[in-house]
């Protein structure tokens, strides 16, 4: 084969660009998964109270709650679903955030919320009651009404919080696993 029989280099550019885009997407996915994995994934089980390992030092009065990631087991509808979640600490509203286009499809079912952080004052040194409620987005829903999903745990201050299961009463209502951290402000 002579040099004249070879294809010009421009014929290789689309293949190189496609391969580069796939490599960037794969590396981004790995980076997000590694960066977000502060706790090891645990399989979803029946709803049980989460326990925190007590610290030796006392916890300050001002604490920061962060929703680190949400694992979607069932988004509650075919395709993707918009959700709005409300978080309460000791029966007091702390934060509300929206997550658009949640999917239970493997590879797309883990999200790291951007604006899911709140600061609160701890009233007592006892357990903290953490509650998450969620409403499926709908253009037909005129009033807020009862939540589609809910979950509640009591945790001791100063440790690592186990994953929190947030699900509905019906099988098709939705099911989520919230990974939450509480730290000193």
C-alpha positions in Angstrom: 0.0 0.0 0.0 1.5 3.3 -1.0 1.0 6.7 0.7 -1.5 7.7 -1.9 -3.8 4.8 -1.1 -4.2 5.8 2.6 -7.2 7.8 3.6 -6.6 11.4 4.7 -6.3 12.1 8.4 -9.6 14.0 8.4 -11.5 10.7 8.1 -10.2 9.7 11.6 -11.3 12.9 13.4 -15.0 11.8 14.0 -13.8 8.5 15.5 -11.3 10.3 17.7 -13.9 12.8 18.9 -16.4 10.1 19.7 -13.9 8.1 21.6 -12.7 11.2 23.5 -16.3 12.1 24.5 -17.0 8.5 25.7 -13.8 8.6 27.8 -14.7 11.9 29.3 -18.2 10.7 30.2 -16.8 7.5 31.8 -14.2 9.4 33.8 -16.8 11.9 35.0 -19.0 9.1 36.1 -16.2 7.5 38.1 -15.2 10.9 39.6 -18.8 11.6 40.8 -19.2 8.1 42.2 -15.9 8.2 44.0 -16.4 11.8 45.3 -19.9 11.1 46.5 -19.1 7.8 48.2 -18.5 9.0 51.7 -20.3 5.9 53.0 -20.4 2.5 51.5 -23.6 1.5 49.8 -25.8 -0.8 51.8 -28.7 -2.8 50.3 -32.1 -1.5 51.1 -33.7 -3.3 54.0 -36.8 -2.8 56.1 -37.2 0.5 57.8 -35.2 0.5 61.0 -34.0 3.3 63.2 -30.6 4.6 62.3 -27.9 4.6 64.9 -25.0 6.9 65.2 -21.7 6.1 66.9 -21.3 8.4 69.9 -18.3 10.7 70.0 -16.2 11.2 73.1 -16.4 15.0 72.9 -19.7 16.9 73.3 -21.5 18.2 70.2 -21.9 21.9 69.7 -25.3 23.5 69.7 -25.2 24.5 66.0 -25.2 21.6 63.5 -25.2 21.3 59.7 -27.3 18.7 58.0 -26.3 17.7 54.4 -28.1 15.4 52.1 -25.0 13.8 50.5 -26.8 11.6 47.9 -30.1 10.0 47.1 -30.4 6.5 45.7 -33.6 6.0 43.7 -35.0 2.5 44.1 -38.4 3.4 42.5 -39.1 6.9 41.1 -42.9 6.3 41.3 -43.7 6.5 37.6 -42.6 5.3 34.1 -39.7 7.4 32.8 -38.3 10.2 35.0 -40.1 11.9 37.8 -39.8 15.3 39.4 -39.9 15.3 43.2 -39.9 17.9 46.0 -38.6 16.9 49.5 -39.0 18.6 52.9 -36.7 17.8 55.7 -37.6 18.4 59.4 -35.4 18.2 62.5 -37.2 17.7 65.8 -40.5 18.5 64.1 -39.3 21.9 62.9 -38.9 22.6 59.1 -35.3 22.8 58.1 -35.1 22.7 54.3 -37.1 22.0 51.1 -35.4 21.1 47.8 -36.5 19.9 44.4 -35.0 17.1 42.4 -36.0 17.0 38.8 -36.0 14.0 36.5 -35.2 11.3 39.1 -34.9 7.9 37.5 -34.7 4.4 38.9 -32.8 3.2 35.9 -29.5 1.5 36.8 -26.6 4.0 36.2 -28.9 7.0 36.6 -30.4 6.2 40.0 -27.9 8.0 42.2 -28.0 11.8 42.6 -26.1 14.3 44.7 -28.4 17.2 45.4 -26.9 20.7 45.1 -28.9 22.8 47.5 -29.8 20.2 50.2 -28.0 21.7 53.3 -29.5 23.3 56.4 -28.2 24.6 59.7 -30.1 24.0 63.0 -29.8 24.5 66.7 -29.8 21.3 68.8 -32.2 21.8 71.7 -31.1 18.9 73.8 -28.2 16.4 74.0 -30.6 13.5 73.4 -31.5 11.9 70.0 -32.3 14.1 67.0 -35.6 13.3 65.2 -35.0 13.5 61.5 -38.0 13.3 59.1 -38.1 13.5 55.3 -41.3 13.8 53.3 -41.6 13.8 49.5 -44.2 14.9 46.9 -44.2 13.6 43.3 -44.3 16.5 40.8 -47.5 16.9 38.9 -49.1 19.7 36.9 -52.5 18.3 37.9 -52.0 18.6 41.7 -53.5 21.8 42.8 -52.8 21.6 46.5 -49.9 20.1 48.5 -51.9 17.3 50.3 -50.4 14.3 52.0 -46.8 13.3 51.0 -46.3 10.5 48.6 -43.3 9.2 50.5 -42.0 9.6 54.0 -39.2 8.4 56.3 -38.2 9.1 59.9 -35.3 8.2 62.2 -33.9 9.2 65.5 -30.2 9.7 65.6 -27.7 10.5 68.4 -25.5 13.5 67.7 -21.9 13.0 66.7 -21.4 10.1 64.3 -22.1 8.6 60.9 -25.7 8.3 60.0 -26.9 5.1 58.4 -28.9 5.4 55.1 -32.5 6.5 55.7 -35.3 4.8 53.8 -38.0 7.1 52.5 -40.9 5.3 50.8 -44.6 5.4 50.3 -47.3 3.1 51.6 -48.1 1.8 48.1 -45.6 -0.2 46.0 -45.9 2.4 43.2 -45.6 5.5 45.4 -41.8 5.6 45.2 -38.8 4.4 47.3 -35.6 6.3 48.1 -32.5 5.8 50.2 -31.1 9.1 51.7 -27.5 9.4 52.7 -27.2 12.2 55.3 -24.4 13.7 57.3 -24.6 15.9 60.4 -21.6 17.9 61.4 -20.6 20.8 63.6 -21.3 24.2 62.0 
